């Protein structure tokens, strides 16, 4: 009888203890679901998340690393001027970059021109290792083994040449060489019209036909002795600027 009473009491205590644990768990669960606890938990989570966040900042973009808006390979196209086809351009790569200032077309793989007259006859050939065209200024800059050959047999070579699309003339301030059937001229300043018919070479040395040596020897060598003095050159992009 004593053993049975003890067993009943032990079972009752175990039952009461289980009921107490269950009630305590339910109370704790209800506490966790309270709005105040959820708000505090969210605030602590956000606080530690923000304090541990790291900013990922990319390096500054170099203007020389700007991406072209258009890149075309294997170009063979015709270029018109005032509604008339004037040139054919052949190049391995053509980049159009409007991000850099001034905006430009870039021909880093070299360029070859055919120049036409009004009847679409070839008048001259122009080529260079690298070229830039500043579209807003209508100015070409040719660099590296620049060569021009026209139908009259004139051959021009240099390492740098500007081509002004507004004044329709070529000019260079580096060593240039002009060879025609009658003469050979070299100098550090060159200027000519687009047809290479009227040109000036100053600071020059070279060989001439005797009949061309008349007049003042200090005067610049020209391709047309009767031509008037040409206007000053239009300002070009900075000479030592990297393109």
Phi, psi and omega per residue, in radians:
X1 nan -0.708 3.121
X2 -1.150 -0.681 -3.140
X3 -1.162 -0.684 3.136
X4 -1.162 -0.730 -3.139
X5 -1.105 -0.739 3.125
X6 -1.102 -0.677 -3.132
X7 -1.170 -0.718 3.131
X8 -1.131 -0.755 3.133
X9 -1.095 -0.714 3.134
X10 -1.111 -0.697 3.140
X11 -1.177 -0.690 3.134
X12 -1.150 -0.685 3.103
X13 -1.149 -0.699 3.113
X14 -1.107 -0.697 3.132
X15 -1.142 -0.764 3.117
X16 -1.107 -0.679 3.125
X17 -1.135 -0.702 3.117
X18 -1.122 -0.755 3.118
X19 -1.101 -0.627 3.108
X20 -1.181 -0.707 3.120
X21 -1.137 -0.727 3.138
X22 -1.101 -0.782 3.127
X23 -1.085 -0.686 3.131
X24 -1.119 -0.706 3.128
X25 -1.129 -0.720 3.127
X26 -1.129 -0.671 3.113
X27 -1.152 -0.733 3.115
X28 -1.118 -0.711 3.130
X29 -1.126 -0.699 3.100
X30 -1.130 -0.624 3.120
X31 -1.153 -0.680 3.139
X32 -1.161 -0.501 -3.104
X33 -1.544 0.065 -3.123
X34 -1.241 2.528 -3.128
X35 -1.007 -0.647 -3.123
X36 -1.125 -0.724 3.132
X37 -1.162 -0.738 3.128
X38 -1.088 -0.682 3.121
X39 -1.126 -0.802 3.139
X40 -1.112 -0.697 3.138
X41 -1.123 -0.766 3.133
X42 -1.124 -0.699 -3.135
X43 -1.127 -0.745 3.131
X44 -1.144 -0.696 -3.140
X45 -1.114 -0.797 3.136
X46 -1.159 -0.639 -3.130
X47 -1.091 -0.831 -3.131
X48 -1.249 -0.561 3.109
X49 -1.146 -0.749 -3.135
X50 -1.228 -0.622 -3.113
X51 -1.234 -0.422 -3.113
X52 -1.683 -0.102 -3.112
X53 -1.197 2.524 3.125
X54 -2.101 2.370 3.114
X55 -1.427 2.388 3.107
X56 -1.975 1.745 -3.071
X57 -1.883 2.184 3.121
X58 -1.319 2.740 3.114
X59 -1.147 2.704 -3.138
X60 -1.068 2.493 -3.128
X61 -1.423 2.173 3.087
X62 -1.370 2.325 3.122
X63 -0.940 -0.515 -3.136
X64 -1.300 -0.204 -3.141
X65 -1.713 0.133 -3.113
X66 -1.092 2.521 -3.065
X67 -1.574 2.444 3.103
X68 -1.232 2.545 3.112
X69 -1.403 -0.306 3.100
X70 -2.635 2.334 3.052
X71 -2.268 2.162 -3.110
X72 -2.163 2.380 -3.128
X73 -1.953 2.599 3.084
X74 1.106 0.984 -3.039
X75 -1.583 2.356 2.994
X76 -2.535 1.678 -2.982
X77 -2.422 2.815 3.120
X78 -1.785 2.455 -3.135
X79 -2.056 2.275 3.134
X80 -1.824 2.708 3.087
X81 -2.360 2.056 -3.091
X82 1.026 0.660 3.088
X83 1.422 0.030 -3.137
X84 -2.036 2.287 3.127
X85 -1.178 2.124 -3.071
X86 -2.018 -0.493 -3.001
X87 -2.483 2.685 2.905
X88 -2.009 2.284 3.115
X89 -1.949 2.245 3.055
X90 -2.160 2.161 -3.128
X91 -2.670 2.681 3.124
X92 -1.347 -0.581 -3.117
X93 -2.561 2.391 -3.129
X94 -2.291 2.037 3.109
X95 -1.924 2.374 3.042
X96 -1.953 2.068 -3.077
X97 -2.150 1.934 3.113
X98 -1.777 -0.009 -3.117
X99 -1.429 -0.722 -3.110
X100 -1.299 2.751 -3.108
X101 -2.080 2.177 -0.101
X102 -1.281 2.771 3.120
X103 -1.129 2.706 -2.995
X104 -2.748 2.804 2.864
X105 -1.785 2.442 -3.089
X106 -2.128 2.349 3.118
X107 -2.206 1.350 -2.997
X108 -1.390 -0.193 3.138
X109 -1.798 0.244 3.140
X110 1.724 2.863 -3.111
X111 -2.627 2.621 3.103
X112 -2.382 2.261 3.119
X113 -1.971 2.573 2.812
X114 -2.025 2.225 -3.127
X115 -1.813 2.255 -3.058
X116 -1.960 2.724 2.987
X117 -1.634 -2.969 -3.085
X118 -1.156 -0.439 3.112
X119 -1.618 0.216 3.105
X120 1.157 0.519 3.037
X121 -1.629 2.470 -3.141
X122 -1.195 2.217 3.136
X123 -1.879 -0.503 -3.094
X124 -2.831 2.786 3.047
X125 -2.093 2.371 -3.129
X126 -2.304 2.344 3.090
X127 -2.572 2.727 3.131
X128 -2.777 2.756 3.134
X129 -1.248 -0.586 -3.123
X130 -2.532 2.586 3.136
X131 -2.611 2.607 3.029
X132 -2.291 2.441 3.047
X133 -2.121 2.034 3.123
X134 -1.577 1.702 -2.945
X135 -1.097 -0.626 -3.130
X136 -1.233 -0.459 3.129
X137 -1.711 -0.187 -3.061
X138 0.939 0.853 -3.070
X139 -2.253 2.234 3.057
X140 -1.703 2.519 2.970
X141 -2.216 2.033 3.132
X142 -1.878 2.351 -3.136
X143 -2.430 2.540 3.050
X144 1.462 1.824 3.107
X145 0.866 0.904 3.103
X146 -1.255 2.350 -3.107
X147 -2.512 2.370 3.050
X148 -2.269 2.362 3.095
X149 -2.383 2.162 3.126
X150 -1.877 3.085 -3.038
X151 -1.258 -0.239 3.131
X152 -1.560 0.058 3.081
X153 1.621 0.069 3.093
X154 -1.335 2.391 3.091
X155 -2.214 2.150 3.110
X156 -1.993 2.363 3.088
X157 -2.385 2.531 3.114
X158 -2.927 3.102 3.079
X159 -1.799 -0.140 3.121
X160 -2.735 2.386 -3.137
X161 -2.634 2.337 3.032
X162 -1.727 2.543 3.134
X163 -2.262 1.870 -3.073
X164 -1.528 1.975 -3.127
X165 -1.389 -0.206 3.103
X166 -1.522 -0.823 3.120
X167 -1.546 -0.133 3.130
X168 0.991 1.005 3.127
X169 -2.603 2.767 3.028
X170 -1.811 2.616 2.982
X171 -2.749 2.690 -3.132
X172 -2.629 2.544 3.102
X173 -2.045 0.336 3.045
X174 -2.063 3.044 -3.081
X175 -0.999 2.258 -3.126
X176 -2.308 2.718 -3.137
X177 -2.338 2.265 3.126
X178 -2.130 2.176 3.135
X179 -2.145 2.174 3.056
X180 -2.173 2.980 3.085
X181 -1.055 -0.381 -3.092
X182 -1.755 -0.449 -2.990
X183 -2.697 2.884 3.016
X184 -2.302 2.228 -3.109
X185 -2.273 2.524 3.089
X186 -2.374 2.480 3.133
X187 -2.962 3.017 -3.113
X188 -1.739 0.078 3.057
X189 -2.452 2.255 -3.122
X190 -2.384 2.467 3.102
X191 -2.659 2.401 -3.057
X192 -2.752 2.792 2.974
X193 -1.342 2.981 -3.063
X194 -1.133 -0.444 -3.122
X195 -1.506 -0.039 -3.118
X196 1.000 0.617 3.098
X197 -1.735 -0.542 3.135
X198 -2.171 1.917 -3.060
X199 -2.390 2.804 3.133
X200 -2.307 2.331 3.036
X201 -2.210 2.042 -3.139
X202 -1.980 2.948 -3.000
X203 0.907 0.790 -2.915
X204 -1.822 2.712 2.962
X205 -2.376 2.675 3.109
X206 2.830 -3.015 -3.122
X207 -1.954 2.440 -3.096
X208 -2.337 2.776 2.972
X209 -1.242 2.523 -3.049
X210 -0.955 -0.637 -3.107
X211 -1.189 -0.300 -3.137
X212 -1.545 -0.035 -3.046
X213 -1.657 0.168 3.135
X214 -1.270 2.643 3.099
X215 1.634 -2.964 -3.077
X216 -1.239 2.183 -3.117
X217 -1.229 -0.295 -3.119
X218 -1.477 -0.160 -3.131
X219 -1.271 2.589 3.098
X220 -1.074 2.548 3.072
X221 -1.296 2.314 -3.103
X222 -2.264 2.842 3.089
X223 -1.574 -0.149 3.111
X224 -2.576 1.887 -3.008
X225 -1.174 -0.397 -3.068
X226 -1.623 0.014 -3.054
X227 -1.299 2.633 3.130
X228 -1.388 2.871 -3.132
X229 -1.143 2.343 -3.083
X230 -1.411 2.777 -3.129
X231 -1.252 2.795 3.110
X232 -1.041 2.683 -3.130
X233 -1.208 2.598 3.041
X234 -1.305 2.428 3.141
X235 -0.967 2.349 -3.124
X236 -1.883 2.921 3.036
X237 -0.964 2.750 -3.080
X238 -0.916 2.317 -3.026
X239 -1.131 -0.679 -3.046
X240 -1.683 0.145 3.121
X241 -1.304 2.453 3.129
X242 -1.450 2.276 -3.123
X243 -1.840 nan nan
